Amino acid sequence: MTQPHQWQDEVLAGPGGAMTDEVGVITGPLTLRSTEVAGGLLRFDVQYKDADEWYTLTGSPRPHHGDPAAVHAAALAAIRTGGGAQAPT
């Protein structure tokens, strides 16, 4: 079985943070993990830097249309901007 591709980066959330399904907005230093899943989708999970709990970025999963690394980069940019950032469309 092939391992899914995964990207993970630290990011400082902009004003208004990132919106999660489980706990609402989270702010501050975060880690974003993007994982390819079945059906051409990319799942986005965020956590407070160095925490154990992961939260689903609202709007996840999203289609990646062939370039999941670019979609991961777009999610990072959205979180840096803040404003209750969600998974990029």
N, C-alpha and C positions, 0 to 999 in steps of 0.2 A: 504494500500500500504506500502510495506517495504521500509525503508530508505536505500539508498545505503551506503555501507561501505566506510569510508573515513579515510585517514591518513594524518597528517599535521605536519611538522617539520621545524624548522629554520636550515639553512645551510649556511656556508660561501663558496661562489664559489671560486674554485681554479683559477689559472692564465688562462685567456681565457674564463672564465665564462660559462654560460649556453645559448644555442641557443634557441631562441623563433621564432615562426612563424610570430608574429606581428611586433616586433621591432629589430630582430636580437639578438646579444649577450647582455646579462645583467650580471653584475658582482657585487661583494660585498656581504653584508649580504642579503640573500634571504629567502623566505618561499616557501617550496614545498608542494603542496596539491595533493594527489593521490586519485581518486574516482573510484570505480567500476561502470561500465556502462554496458548496455545490451550487450549480445553476448560474455561474458567472457573477456571483455576488461577493461583496467585500463587507465583512463585519467589523464594526468599530467599537472598541472598548476603551474606556478611560479610567484612570485611577489617580488619586493623590500620589505624588511622587513618593516612592518607597513604602506605600501602603500595601496591605494584602488584598483588599477588596477591589474588584473591578466592576465598573458600571457600563451599561449599554449607552452609547451616544445616541440620542434620540434621532430617529430616521434610519437607523441601522437595521438590517443590511441594505446596501445599495448596489446596483449594477456597476461594474467597472469598465465595460466596453473595451476590454483588451489591454488597458494600461493601469493595473492596480497601484503601481508605485506613484503614478501621477495623481490618482484619487486620494491616496494616503497623504501626499503633499498638500492637496487642496484641503483636506480635513485639518491638517496642522495649521494652515493659513487661517482657516475659519476660527479655530480655537484661539490663535494669537489675536485675532480681531475681537473675539468675545461676543457680547450681545446675545448670550444664550445659544451659542453655536450648536448646530446640528450636523448630521452627516451630510456631506456635499451631494448635490444632485448632478 
